Structure formats: structure tokens, C-alpha cells
Amino acid sequence: MLSEMEQTIEHFAAELEEQNQALIEMFAETKKEYELHHAKLALRLEQLEKQNDLLQRRA
């Protein structure tokens, strides 16, 4: 009976490890997408600030 419990626990632990790894990969991908989006927005903000500065100097 103890052996069956050990096997069940080991199987459960293996499943949890697989699920955890899938979550880690999902979060890593989400982080990469967020960082890319953030970089694009930061660049766009910089461009708009420069454009605004030029327009204010002309006025």
C-alpha cells in the first residue's frame, strides 16, 4: 500500500512539475512580449516628445 501511495505522489509531483514548467514558459513569453511592446512605446514617446519640442520652438 505504501508503494502505491509513493507512486501516486510521484506521479502527482511529475504532473505538477510539467504544469509549472508550462507556466514558467508562458510567463517568459509574456514578459518578452511586454518588453518588446514597452520598447516600442518608449521609442514612440521619444519621437512624439521631439516632435512636440520642434513644434513649440516654431511657435
N, CA, C and O atoms as a MOPAC input file, in Angstrom:
PM7 MOZYME 1SCF
protein

 N      0.82600 1    -1.19900 1     0.00000 1
 C      0.00000 1     0.00000 1     0.00000 1
 C      0.86700 1     1.25900 1     0.00000 1
 O      0.55100 1     2.22700 1    -0.69100 1
 N      1.94600 1     1.25000 1     0.76400 1
 C      2.84100 1     2.40200 1     0.81300 1
 C      3.44700 1     2.66200 1    -0.56300 1
 O      3.60800 1     3.81400 1    -0.96600 1
 N      3.77800 1     1.61200 1    -1.27000 1
 C      4.35500 1     1.74900 1    -2.60100 1
 C      3.36500 1     2.42700 1    -3.55700 1
 O      3.76000 1     3.26500 1    -4.36700 1
 N      2.09300 1     2.06500 1    -3.46300 1
 C      1.08200 1     2.69200 1    -4.30600 1
 C      0.96900 1     4.17300 1    -3.98800 1
 O      0.84300 1     4.99400 1    -4.89600 1
 N      1.01300 1     4.52000 1    -2.71800 1
 C      0.94200 1     5.92900 1    -2.32000 1
 C      2.15700 1     6.69200 1    -2.83500 1
 O      2.03600 1     7.81400 1    -3.32500 1
 N      3.31700 1     6.07700 1    -2.71900 1
 C      4.53400 1     6.72000 1    -3.21000 1
 C      4.46100 1     6.94600 1    -4.71000 1
 O      4.83700 1     8.01000 1    -5.20000 1
 N      3.97800 1     5.94800 1    -5.44100 1
 C      3.84800 1     6.08200 1    -6.89000 1
 C      2.84400 1     7.17500 1    -7.25100 1
 O      3.06800 1     7.95600 1    -8.17500 1
 N      1.74700 1     7.21900 1    -6.51700 1
 C      0.72700 1     8.23600 1    -6.76600 1
 C      1.29100 1     9.62900 1    -6.51100 1
 O      1.07000 1    10.55500 1    -7.29100 1
 N      2.01600 1     9.76300 1    -5.41500 1
 C      2.61400 1    11.06000 1    -5.08000 1
 C      3.66100 1    11.44400 1    -6.12100 1
 O      3.72500 1    12.60100 1    -6.53700 1
 N      4.47800 1    10.49000 1    -6.54200 1
 C      5.48400 1    10.76900 1    -7.56200 1
 C      4.83600 1    11.17700 1    -8.87700 1
 O      5.31000 1    12.09100 1    -9.55200 1
 N      3.75700 1    10.50200 1    -9.23800 1
 C      3.03800 1    10.84400 1   -10.46600 1
 C      2.45900 1    12.25500 1   -10.35600 1
 O      2.56800 1    13.05300 1   -11.28700 1
 N      1.84800 1    12.55200 1    -9.21600 1
 C      1.28600 1    13.87600 1    -8.98100 1
 C      2.37400 1    14.93800 1    -9.03900 1
 O      2.17300 1    15.99800 1    -9.63100 1
 N      3.52700 1    14.66700 1    -8.43000 1
 C      4.65000 1    15.61000 1    -8.43300 1
 C      5.15700 1    15.83700 1    -9.86000 1
 O      5.49400 1    16.96200 1   -10.22800 1
 N      5.21100 1    14.79000 1   -10.64600 1
 C      5.66700 1    14.91700 1   -12.03300 1
 C      4.69300 1    15.78100 1   -12.84000 1
 O      5.11400 1    16.61400 1   -13.64200 1
 N      3.40300 1    15.57900 1   -12.62400 1
 C      2.40200 1    16.39300 1   -13.31400 1
 C      2.52000 1    17.85700 1   -12.90700 1
 O      2.44100 1    18.75300 1   -13.74800 1
 N      2.70700 1    18.09100 1   -11.62400 1
 C      2.87700 1    19.46400 1   -11.15200 1
 C      4.11400 1    20.11100 1   -11.76300 1
 O      4.08900 1    21.28500 1   -12.13400 1
 N      5.17500 1    19.35700 1   -11.86300 1
 C      6.41000 1    19.88100 1   -12.45500 1
 C      6.17800 1    20.26600 1   -13.91400 1
 O      6.65100 1    21.31200 1   -14.36100 1
 N      5.46300 1    19.44200 1   -14.65100 1
 C      5.15300 1    19.75200 1   -16.04600 1
 C      4.31500 1    21.02500 1   -16.14200 1
 O      4.57800 1    21.89400 1   -16.97300 1
 N      3.30400 1    21.12100 1   -15.28000 1
 C      2.44600 1    22.30700 1   -15.28800 1
 C      3.23400 1    23.55800 1   -14.90400 1
 O      3.04600 1    24.62100 1   -15.49400 1
 N      4.10900 1    23.42700 1   -13.92300 1
 C      4.93800 1    24.55900 1   -13.51700 1
 C      5.85100 1    25.00400 1   -14.64900 1
 O      6.02600 1    26.20100 1   -14.87900 1
 N      6.42800 1    24.04900 1   -15.34900 1
 C      7.30700 1    24.38800 1   -16.46300 1
 C      6.52900 1    25.10200 1   -17.56500 1
 O      7.03000 1    26.05500 1   -18.16200 1
 N      5.31100 1    24.64600 1   -17.83400 1
 C      4.47800 1    25.30200 1   -18.84300 1
 C      4.15700 1    26.73400 1   -18.41600 1
 O      4.17300 1    27.64300 1   -19.24600 1
 N      3.86800 1    26.94200 1   -17.13900 1
 C      3.60200 1    28.28600 1   -16.64300 1
 C      4.83200 1    29.18300 1   -16.74600 1
 O      4.72800 1    30.34900 1   -17.12900 1
 N      5.98000 1    28.64100 1   -16.40700 1
 C      7.22200 1    29.41200 1   -16.49700 1
 C      7.45900 1    29.85200 1   -17.93700 1
 O      7.82300 1    31.00200 1   -18.18700 1
 N      7.25500 1    28.94300 1   -18.87800 1
 C      7.44200 1    29.27700 1   -20.28700 1
 C      6.42800 1    30.32500 1   -20.74500 1
 O      6.76600 1    31.23600 1   -21.50000 1
 N      5.18500 1    30.19000 1   -20.28300 1
 C      4.15600 1    31.16200 1   -20.65100 1
 C      4.49900 1    32.55000 1   -20.10800 1
 O      4.37600 1    33.54300 1   -20.82500 1
 N      4.92500 1    32.62300 1   -18.84900 1
 C      5.28800 1    33.90600 1   -18.26800 1
 C      6.52600 1    34.50000 1   -18.94100 1
 O      6.61100 1    35.71500 1   -19.11400 1
 N      7.47000 1    33.66700 1   -19.31500 1
 C      8.66400 1    34.15400 1   -20.00700 1
 C      8.28500 1    34.76300 1   -21.35600 1
 O      8.80500 1    35.81200 1   -21.73600 1
 N      7.38500 1    34.10900 1   -22.07200 1
 C      6.92300 1    34.63100 1   -23.36000 1
 C      6.14500 1    35.93300 1   -23.16600 1
 O      6.32000 1    36.88400 1   -23.92700 1
 N      5.29600 1    35.97200 1   -22.15600 1
 C      4.53000 1    37.18200 1   -21.86400 1
 C      5.46300 1    38.33400 1   -21.51400 1
 O      5.25200 1    39.46500 1   -21.95200 1
 N      6.49500 1    38.04700 1   -20.72600 1
 C      7.46500 1    39.07700 1   -20.35600 1
 C      8.19300 1    39.60200 1   -21.58600 1
 O      8.40300 1    40.80700 1   -21.72800 1
 N      8.57900 1    38.68500 1   -22.47800 1
 C      9.27600 1    39.08700 1   -23.69600 1
 C      8.37600 1    39.98600 1   -24.55400 1
 O      8.83000 1    40.99900 1   -25.08600 1
 N      7.10700 1    39.61100 1   -24.68200 1
 C      6.16200 1    40.42000 1   -25.45000 1
 C      5.96400 1    41.79000 1   -24.80200 1
 O      5.91500 1    42.80800 1   -25.49200 1
 N      5.84900 1    41.80900 1   -23.47700 1
 C      5.68000 1    43.07000 1   -22.75800 1
 C      6.89200 1    43.97700 1   -22.96900 1
 O      6.73800 1    45.17200 1   -23.22500 1
 N      8.08900 1    43.41500 1   -22.86300 1
 C      9.30100 1    44.22100 1   -23.02200 1
 C      9.40700 1    44.79000 1   -24.43400 1
 O      9.83400 1    45.93000 1   -24.61300 1
 N      9.02500 1    44.00800 1   -25.42600 1
 C      9.03600 1    44.48800 1   -26.80300 1
 C      8.02600 1    45.62400 1   -26.97400 1
 O      8.33500 1    46.65800 1   -27.56600 1
 N      6.82800 1    45.42200 1   -26.45300 1
 C      5.78900 1    46.44900 1   -26.54100 1
 C      6.23200 1    47.71600 1   -25.80900 1
 O      6.02700 1    48.82500 1   -26.30100 1
 N      6.82800 1    47.54900 1   -24.65200 1
 C      7.31300 1    48.69000 1   -23.87500 1
 C      8.38000 1    49.45700 1   -24.65000 1
 O      8.36600 1    50.68800 1   -24.67500 1
 N      9.29400 1    48.74400 1   -25.27700 1
 C     10.35000 1    49.40000 1   -26.05800 1
 C      9.75200 1    50.19500 1   -27.21900 1
 O     10.19200 1    51.31000 1   -27.50100 1
 N      8.75200 1    49.62200 1   -27.89000 1
 C      8.10100 1    50.33100 1   -28.99500 1
 C      7.41900 1    51.59600 1   -28.49900 1
 O      7.51700 1    52.65000 1   -29.12700 1
 N      6.72700 1    51.48800 1   -27.37000 1
 C      6.03900 1    52.65600 1   -26.82200 1
 C      7.02200 1    53.72000 1   -26.35700 1
 O      6.77900 1    54.91400 1   -26.53700 1
 N      8.13000 1    53.29500 1   -25.76100 1
 C      9.13900 1    54.25400 1   -25.31100 1
 C      9.73000 1    54.99700 1   -26.50400 1
 O      9.94900 1    56.20700 1   -26.43600 1
 N      9.98500 1    54.29000 1   -27.58200 1
 C     10.50500 1    54.92000 1   -28.78900 1
 C      9.48500 1    55.90100 1   -29.35700 1
 O      9.83400 1    57.01600 1   -29.74400 1
 N      8.24800 1    55.48900 1   -29.40400 1
 C      7.18700 1    56.36800 1   -29.92100 1
 C      7.04300 1    57.61400 1   -29.04900 1
 O      6.86200 1    58.71600 1   -29.56700 1
 N      7.12200 1    57.44800 1   -27.75100 1
 C      7.04200 1    58.58600 1   -26.83800 1
 C      8.19500 1    59.55300 1   -27.09100 1
 O      7.99700 1    60.76800 1   -27.12500 1
 N      9.38100 1    59.01900 1   -27.26700 1
 C     10.53800 1    59.86500 1   -27.54000 1
 C     10.35000 1    60.64400 1   -28.84100 1
 O     10.67500 1    61.82900 1   -28.91200 1
 N      9.82500 1    59.97700 1   -29.86600 1
 C      9.57800 1    60.64400 1   -31.13800 1
 C      8.55100 1    61.76200 1   -30.98100 1
 O      8.73400 1    62.85500 1   -31.51700 1
 N      7.47700 1    61.49300 1   -30.25400 1
 C      6.44200 1    62.49800 1   -30.05200 1
 C      6.95500 1    63.67900 1   -29.23100 1
 O      6.59600 1    64.82600 1   -29.49500 1
 N      7.79400 1    63.39700 1   -28.23600 1
 C      8.35800 1    64.48700 1   -27.43800 1
 C      9.26200 1    65.37400 1   -28.29600 1
 O      9.23700 1    66.59600 1   -28.15400 1
 N     10.05300 1    64.77800 1   -29.17800 1
 C     10.90600 1    65.55900 1   -30.07700 1
 C     10.05900 1    66.38300 1   -31.03600 1
 O     10.35200 1    67.55200 1   -31.28500 1
 N      9.01000 1    65.77100 1   -31.57200 1
 C      8.12300 1    66.47000 1   -32.48500 1
 C      7.45300 1    67.63800 1   -31.77300 1
 O      7.35100 1    68.73300 1   -32.32700 1
 N      7.00100 1    67.40800 1   -30.55800 1
 C      6.35500 1    68.45400 1   -29.77300 1
 C      7.33600 1    69.60000 1   -29.49600 1
 O      6.97500 1    70.77300 1   -29.58400 1
 N      8.56200 1    69.24700 1   -29.16500 1
 C      9.58300 1    70.26900 1   -28.89900 1
 C      9.83000 1    71.11900 1   -30.12800 1
 O      9.93400 1    72.34100 1   -30.03100 1
 N      9.92500 1    70.48000 1   -31.28600 1
 C     10.13000 1    71.23600 1   -32.53200 1
 C      8.95800 1    72.17400 1   -32.82700 1
 O      9.15100 1    73.32100 1   -33.23300 1
 N      7.75300 1    71.67100 1   -32.61700 1
 C      6.56300 1    72.47800 1   -32.87100 1
 C      6.49200 1    73.66600 1   -31.91100 1
 O      6.08300 1    74.75700 1   -32.30800 1
 N      6.87700 1    73.47000 1   -30.68500 1
 C      6.84100 1    74.55700 1   -29.70500 1
 C      7.90400 1    75.61400 1   -30.03500 1
 O      7.68400 1    76.80300 1   -29.80800 1
 N      9.03400 1    75.19300 1   -30.56100 1
 C     10.08800 1    76.14700 1   -30.91700 1
 C      9.66700 1    77.02800 1   -32.10400 1
 O     10.06500 1    78.18900 1   -32.20100 1
 N      8.86600 1    76.46000 1   -32.99100 1
 C      8.40100 1    77.21500 1   -34.15600 1
 C      7.37200 1    78.26100 1   -33.77700 1
 O      7.25500 1    79.29700 1   -34.43100 1
 N      6.63100 1    77.98800 1   -32.72300 1
 C      5.53300 1    78.90100 1   -32.35900 1
 C      6.00800 1    80.16000 1   -31.68700 1
 O      5.19600 1    81.01200 1   -31.32800 1

